[in-house]
Amino acid sequence: MFNKFYLRCGMSKEEIVATRAANEILLHLIKLVLYALFGLINAKVIAFGLITAFAAIVSTLSAKKVLSWVSDVFFKKIGYSAMAVSGVALLIQSITGVVSDKQADFSLNPLQQGLEAKIRWQHANFSFEFTIDDGIEFEQVIPTSDLDPDRKTQIERYGADINADTIVIEAVYGSEKKTYEAYFFRNREFIKKIEFD
């Protein structure tokens, strides 16, 4: 954000580098104070700090020479490219963090006459199904306890009759009505699907 501001307000490349360096010095001083207050400074941290400080001094001295070789136009291109790359990197990092934290998953499956998109978010499972005959449907996995007692008993009895050890119920929200689908599994293998209102 600041790079864009600096590049647009007419600062020279040397002024931009100096301003960024001054900002970094202030930020690092604040970090040092916080590290000291939290008791995080030890001999190892001091050693790494001295190495980093030495590298910063070498970088500053060499940057003066390198900047004189770089044209203003090329410097601006480097600045904008760095902003774009860091933006993409932050976006990817955020997405992977959210996917990992929320246990998210997405899959796309072709159907006989349509397409199904499945989304898993935390412990909830959703899917959007599009078929030529039925149009768009939204499906959500629900516990059997969400069914009324009669339906729940019928589904569980039917599952016992076909020796199913797992029953998955989906509520299906279509454009005109709400229906249910029951999937029956034995030893993690799909054996039967029934639809009901």
Wavefront OBJ file of the C-alpha trace (Angstrom):
o trace
v 0.000 0.000 0.000
v 2.753 2.430 0.956
v 4.815 1.468 -2.116
v 1.968 2.592 -4.369
v 1.627 5.852 -2.435
v 5.368 6.527 -2.577
v 5.534 5.772 -6.303
v 2.603 8.063 -7.105
v 3.579 11.059 -4.987
v 6.671 11.806 -7.075
v 9.398 10.627 -4.710
v 12.699 9.578 -6.250
v 13.830 5.976 -5.910
v 16.464 7.016 -3.345
v 13.823 8.827 -1.261
v 11.506 5.813 -1.410
v 14.249 3.432 -0.248
v 15.269 5.837 2.548
v 11.642 6.307 3.689
v 11.027 2.551 3.718
v 14.257 2.032 5.674
v 13.225 4.674 8.246
v 9.838 2.955 8.654
v 11.548 -0.409 9.140
v 13.918 1.039 11.766
v 10.952 2.332 13.797
v 9.102 -0.979 13.495
v 12.167 -2.982 14.535
v 12.812 -0.710 17.526
v 9.226 -1.284 18.679
v 9.702 -5.051 18.210
v 12.929 -4.978 20.240
v 11.191 -3.172 23.101
v 8.306 -5.682 23.042
v 10.693 -8.668 22.913
v 12.584 -7.250 25.907
v 9.335 -6.667 27.842
v 8.193 -10.252 27.174
v 11.604 -11.637 28.141
v 12.281 -13.136 24.725
v 15.804 -11.765 24.292
v 18.629 -14.225 24.973
v 22.178 -14.794 23.666
v 20.948 -16.602 20.544
v 18.555 -13.764 19.673
v 21.315 -11.181 20.209
v 23.669 -13.151 17.918
v 21.048 -13.324 15.160
v 20.299 -9.631 15.688
v 23.967 -8.681 15.232
v 24.219 -10.793 12.055
v 21.054 -9.171 10.699
v 22.346 -5.687 11.595
v 25.635 -6.372 9.790
v 23.711 -7.625 6.728
v 21.547 -4.477 6.824
v 24.637 -2.231 6.843
v 26.162 -4.119 3.879
v 22.814 -3.946 2.078
v 22.537 -0.187 2.676
v 26.033 0.490 1.349
v 25.512 -1.691 -1.730
v 21.997 -0.312 -2.369
v 23.431 3.157 -3.054
v 25.557 1.738 -5.859
v 22.845 -0.551 -7.260
v 20.198 2.214 -7.264
v 22.399 4.367 -9.489
v 22.320 1.595 -12.135
v 18.505 1.176 -12.058
v 16.334 3.520 -14.141
v 13.277 5.182 -12.568
v 10.900 3.327 -14.909
v 12.460 -0.064 -14.084
v 12.390 0.786 -10.356
v 8.637 1.514 -10.593
v 8.084 -1.769 -12.440
v 9.979 -3.612 -9.698
v 7.879 -1.841 -7.041
v 4.550 -2.684 -8.690
v 5.675 -6.268 -9.375
v 6.685 -6.700 -5.727
v 3.254 -5.434 -4.629
v 1.464 -7.839 -6.991
v 3.571 -10.846 -5.973
v 3.203 -10.133 -2.244
v -0.563 -9.637 -2.684
v -0.929 -13.001 -4.424
v 1.297 -14.664 -1.801
v -0.799 -13.208 1.056
v -4.020 -14.294 -0.665
v -2.749 -17.860 -1.122
v -1.481 -17.942 2.474
v -4.853 -16.698 3.772
v -6.825 -19.196 1.698
v -4.670 -22.154 2.762
v -4.905 -20.985 6.398
v -8.700 -20.782 6.281
v -8.978 -24.132 4.464
v -6.748 -25.762 7.075
v -8.393 -24.125 10.119
v -11.969 -24.705 8.981
v -11.311 -28.167 7.503
v -12.700 -26.955 4.186
v -12.869 -29.044 1.048
v -14.329 -28.527 -2.431
v -15.003 -31.041 -5.187
v -16.718 -30.955 -8.577
v -18.308 -34.134 -9.953
v -20.023 -34.668 -13.313
v -23.461 -36.278 -13.145
v -25.338 -38.155 -15.859
v -27.227 -35.034 -16.942
v -25.601 -32.278 -14.936
v -22.961 -31.308 -12.396
v -22.498 -31.526 -8.612
v -20.337 -29.207 -6.488
v -19.638 -30.412 -2.928
v -18.390 -28.136 -0.152
v -17.274 -29.240 3.303
v -16.835 -26.502 5.922
v -15.838 -27.531 9.449
v -18.242 -30.401 10.186
v -20.995 -29.324 7.778
v -21.399 -30.814 4.304
v -23.169 -28.929 1.509
v -23.592 -29.595 -2.172
v -25.101 -27.799 -5.134
v -26.467 -30.070 -7.820
v -27.526 -28.994 -11.283
v -29.394 -31.383 -13.551
v -31.331 -30.725 -16.739
v -34.527 -32.259 -15.315
v -34.502 -30.821 -11.777
v -32.563 -27.555 -12.209
v -30.446 -26.333 -9.285
v -30.749 -28.079 -5.910
v -29.013 -27.321 -2.623
v -28.230 -30.371 -0.477
v -27.132 -30.465 3.150
v -26.223 -33.461 5.290
v -28.414 -33.509 8.404
v -28.565 -35.803 11.455
v -31.377 -38.372 11.534
v -32.676 -36.589 14.641
v -33.822 -33.737 12.340
v -36.402 -36.064 10.775
v -39.838 -36.426 12.324
v -40.110 -39.527 14.579
v -42.100 -41.629 12.054
v -39.665 -41.031 9.182
v -36.682 -41.586 11.453
v -38.090 -44.941 12.607
v -38.889 -46.022 9.015
v -35.397 -45.113 7.762
v -33.654 -46.852 10.676
v -35.850 -49.961 10.262
v -35.131 -50.065 6.516
v -31.400 -49.690 7.235
v -31.557 -52.637 9.650
v -33.440 -54.738 7.056
v -30.659 -54.296 4.474
v -27.876 -54.628 7.099
v -26.650 -51.044 6.688
v -24.251 -49.888 9.402
v -24.240 -46.209 8.358
v -27.083 -43.975 7.184
v -26.474 -40.499 5.743
v -29.477 -38.195 5.361
v -29.456 -35.184 3.030
v -32.080 -32.441 3.002
v -32.604 -31.398 -0.628
v -33.879 -27.881 -1.290
v -35.177 -27.569 -4.851
v -36.812 -24.643 -6.605
v -40.298 -25.852 -5.683
v -40.084 -28.268 -2.752
v -37.952 -29.786 -0.021
v -37.216 -33.507 -0.131
v -34.822 -35.911 1.569
v -32.343 -38.502 0.373
v -31.113 -41.400 2.502
v -27.837 -43.146 1.637
v -27.161 -46.554 3.168
v -23.644 -47.959 3.633
v -22.224 -51.266 4.826
v -18.525 -51.394 5.782
v -18.095 -47.939 4.177
v -19.480 -49.263 0.895
v -22.557 -47.629 -0.647
v -25.444 -50.091 -0.987
v -28.695 -48.119 -1.482
v -30.214 -44.663 -1.915
v -33.858 -43.736 -1.384
v -35.670 -40.422 -1.811
v -38.642 -39.340 0.292
v -40.683 -36.241 1.189
l 1 2 3 4 5 6 7 8 9 10 11 12 13 14 15 16 17 18 19 20 21 22 23 24 25 26 27 28 29 30 31 32 33 34 35 36 37 38 39 40 41 42 43 44 45 46 47 48 49 50 51 52 53 54 55 56 57 58 59 60 61 62 63 64 65 66 67 68 69 70 71 72 73 74 75 76 77 78 79 80 81 82 83 84 85 86 87 88 89 90 91 92 93 94 95 96 97 98 99 100 101 102 103 104 105 106 107 108 109 110 111 112 113 114 115 116 117 118 119 120 121 122 123 124 125 126 127 128 129 130 131 132 133 134 135 136 137 138 139 140 141 142 143 144 145 146 147 148 149 150 151 152 153 154 155 156 157 158 159 160 161 162 163 164 165 166 167 168 169 170 171 172 173 174 175 176 177 178 179 180 181 182 183 184 185 186 187 188 189 190 191 192 193 194 195 196 197
